[in-house]
Amino acid sequence: MPDEPTFQTSTPGHIRSLLLDGSSPVLLLGAGASVTSGIPVAAATAEKAARWAWCREAGRSPEDIRIQRSDYWPWLCRQPWFSEHAPLADQYPKIIEKLLGVRKQRRDFFERLISPGVAPKSGYRALVRILNEGWINTVLTTNFDHCIEEAKVLENKPHFLVSIKTSDDLVRFNAASPDPQLVYLHGSVEHYSDKNLDHEVDQLDAPIVQRLVPLLRDHPLIVVGYRGNEPSVMRGLLLEQINATNTFAQGVYWCVRESDMQQPLSPLVKELAAAIGTNFQIVPIVGFDELLQYDLWDRLRSEGAQPIRRSHAYGQTDLPSDMRALETVDADDLDDKMLRERLTQYAKRLGLNAPENPDRAWLREEARVRNLLRSVGNDLRPTLAGWLLFAPSPERKTAQATVAFSARGPVHWIKRCFGDDSATDKPDKDGFISVEQDISGNLWSQLNALTDLLALVNVSFRLKEEISRTAYPYDSLALKEVVVNALVHRDYDREAPVRIEVTPGEIRVSSPGGIIAEVAAQMAGKTLETVVRSGSRGIKGYRNPVITDLFYGGGQMDRSGSGLGDVWSLTLNNNGEVHFGPDANNENFVVTIHARPEAVDEVTNTAVPAVTDTVRYTTNLLPIEEMPAKIWHTATSSTAAWRLKKEAAGLAVPPGHVHDRRFFTLYDLEKIARELVSPFDEGEVESLTLRELLDQPNGENILLKLMNEAIFEHLRKLGLAIDYSRRRAYFPKEERGERKITYQGRLKRATRTVVKARVRRGTDDVLYYEHKAFGFTVMPFGGDWAVLLTPGYAFTRDGVGKPIGREKINILSTRRAARDFNPTVHHDVTFWASILSEDADGVFALTFERQNDLSSYAPTILLSRSQPTVAFSSTAFSESEELDSEIEADLENLDDELSALAEEEAQSEDRDQEEDDERDQDNDD
C-alpha cells in the first residue's frame, strides 16, 4: 500500500488458530462477501438503482434488456446533487435517497437485488458449516441479502440460527453466544427497517451498539468484504468503543484481497488502525470464498479440528421440535453401540475427524454437538431426534412415532405377498382380505422393516417382450425415497402415525404434517407436484433438521432437494405413475404410487407389455461435445462487427460480435494480432473462459451470437441457403428444378426429395417451390449445450431465396410443419443430422468456408450426430382416431392457400412488368 502507514500483518493461518483455540471470534461481513453469490457491491448497486429509477421516470420496464447505460447515465449526470467524477460507491446513500425515496419502491428494488436466483457460493456454505461446529458463533453483516440463511437451508447447518433483523429481535441476542446468531446491522428490507440513506447510516441504533460492545470486548473481530466507509459502523461501533473494548485488545483482523493491497484503506479504517496500534492487523486473502472454504473449513477439517462444545440458551418453543429436550428420559437410555456406529459413519461421510475407537465421553460430546443430546440444568437429556433415532424402544415415550402398515387385496395376492398363513380372515363382500402391522422401534429399524415389507409386495415377474426380462410393479429406489420422506419430514408433534396402505394396484403413504412455510415460499403459488414435474430439484426445507442431517450422514438420503423428483422420474421410467402433495387442509402429506399396468398371469407369473408400455422418444437435439474453451475480446470504436470489418479495409478481422464497444470472437484474437496485420493491438486483447463469459451481464447472449455465426459458416460451406433472421436453412433447387439428396439413414443409404416444384393444376407452370428446411437454436441444458433442430419448410418463388409473401408464409409454413408427426419428424431430424455431419459417424466438427483465411485461428467445436433419447409412458400421450383424415384435409387446404398466394404474387409481378414496359415505350416515343 504506497504512501500508507505501516500496518501489522497477519495470515489466514492466524485466523484459523482463533477458531481452534476457543476465542469464538466475531465475523463482520460487507458487500464484498456476497459478490460471487450474485449480490452487487455498492457501486454496482448505485448504478442499478439509477437504471431502475430512470425506467420508472421513462415508463420503461426495468427488465427491458434493450436499456443501455447511454439511456440512463446522461439523465443521472443531469441531477444537481450527483457528481459525475466522484466514485459511485461514495455517492451510494445519496443515490438511494434521491432516486428511491419512497419506501415501497426502495423495498421493491432491494428485494429484486438480493434475490438474484443464484445459489450462495462456497464461502457462505463453508461459513454455515463453521457456525455449526461452533468455531464462530456471531456474524454481523452490513448487507441485506439472505445468503447465509439460504446457505443454511442448502446445508441444513446449523440446525438452529438466530436471525436478528429488527429492534424487536434484540431480545433474542445473547453476548455469551451459545447458539449461532446473525445480526443485520442495517435492518431488513422486508420489514422496511433497512438503512441506506446518509442520515440512516450515520449511526447505528443505540440498543444494538450496547449489546455488541461486550462481544467486541471479549472476542476477536474478523472483517471480510467491508470497505469501512460507513460512519455508523466505523464510528458508532468501532472508533467510539475503543475505550469500552480496551482498544480492541482481542484484535481486529481486517481482511484485504491480495489484488487490492496496493489500494489505500479508507480514512476511517486508517483512523481505527492508528488508534488501536498493533491490535489492528491486515490479513491478505484471495477472496471471501477462498478464505472461508479453503483456508478455514477445508484446513480445519483436514487437521481434525474438534467442534466447540456449547449448550443451547433458547427455550423449547424457539427450537425446531426435533431439537427439544425430552426431560423425562436420560442420555443413558440411548443405545451407545448404535450411537458409535452412526456417529462415526456420519463423521466419515462428512469428512470430519473421529477417533478410531470412540469412548463414551466422545459419544456424549459428539451427540451434544449434533443436537442429539441437550443440557437441561446439570443433566444431559436426549432431544426428540436423539430419542427417535437411538432409543431402543422410543414408542414408550413417543407413542405417535410409529407406522401403521396395511395391505388389502384378493386372497391369492395376499398369500403370494405375505405367505399362506397371512390369509386367516374371511374375505369381505368384494372377495378381499386385509393384513395389518404396526411398525415401531427407532427410525433406523422402522426404515429396515418397511423396506422388507414393501419388498414382499414388489414381486418380480417376467415381462414377455422380443427379449423377455424381469420387471417389478414398482421401482425399489422410488419406494425407499417415499418411506424416507415420510419418516424424516413428518410432524412428530401430531398424535397420529404414518400410514402406508397397499393394494394390488397402488401404494399410498400418508404422513402427518403438510408442506411447511419454508417450502411453500419456494413454490411460487404452484403445487409441489407441478414444480417437481417441471424439472425443479432444488426445493428444500426441513421440519426436522437434526433427523434429516443424521439420515444424510448415514447415506439414507441426500440433500439436493431431489427426493420427490427422483420418485417421479424412477416411477415414470418403470411405466408407473405417481402423485404427491398435501391433503386439502395441509394436515398430511400424501404420496400415491401406481404399479405397472400389466396383468400378471397367476400361474406362469408372466405378463405381456400393456398397450401403455414405456415408449422411447428420440430428441431433436445434437449434443455439443466440445464448446470453445476461450472467448477473446478487445475494445473497438465500431458499433457492429460488419462495420468493423468494413472499416478494417482488408485487414484480418475474424467473425465476431460487438457489444458495449467490445469486439468478441471465438477466434484466437491475441494470436491474430501477433501474427497478422490486423486492426487489433495485442496488448489490449483479453480472454474469458466460457464460465467467466456466462457470468458476465449479457454473456449468454454474446455466446449465442458467436455460436450462431459458427453454425452459419458451417451451413454456407455445405451449400445451404440461409434465412439469417430466423436461423433457418434449406437446400436451393438445382438447374433442373427439383432436388434430391442421398444420405446415410439410420439403417441404410436413403434418398430424399428436398426441393419440390409445385405447379398450377393442369399445367407445367411452376407456382412455387417447397423446400425441406430446419431451424436451429443453441441451448444450455444444465452444464451441457446442444443444438436444437426444428424440421420445417420454406416456400420460395424461384427455388433459391425469394420467399412467398414473408408474413403470410410464416403462418402457412408453421401449419405445414405441424402436420408432420413423430415418425416423420424423427426421419427429418435424422436426415438433417446426416447432412450437418456430412455422414460422419459419432462426433463431427463445424467446418469453415474455403475463403476463410483465418480458420486456423478458430476453435474446434464438436457436435454429436447421435440424438439423446428419453422414455415416457405412452399414457402421457393421446391422439384422436380421426387425426389422419383431418391431416389429409388440412394439407389439401394448405396447398390451395399456397397456390393462391403464389398465383397472386405472380400476377402482381406480371402487372408490374407490363407497367414497366409501357413506361419504356412512352420514353422511346
Disulfide bonds with the S-S distance in Angstrom:
none
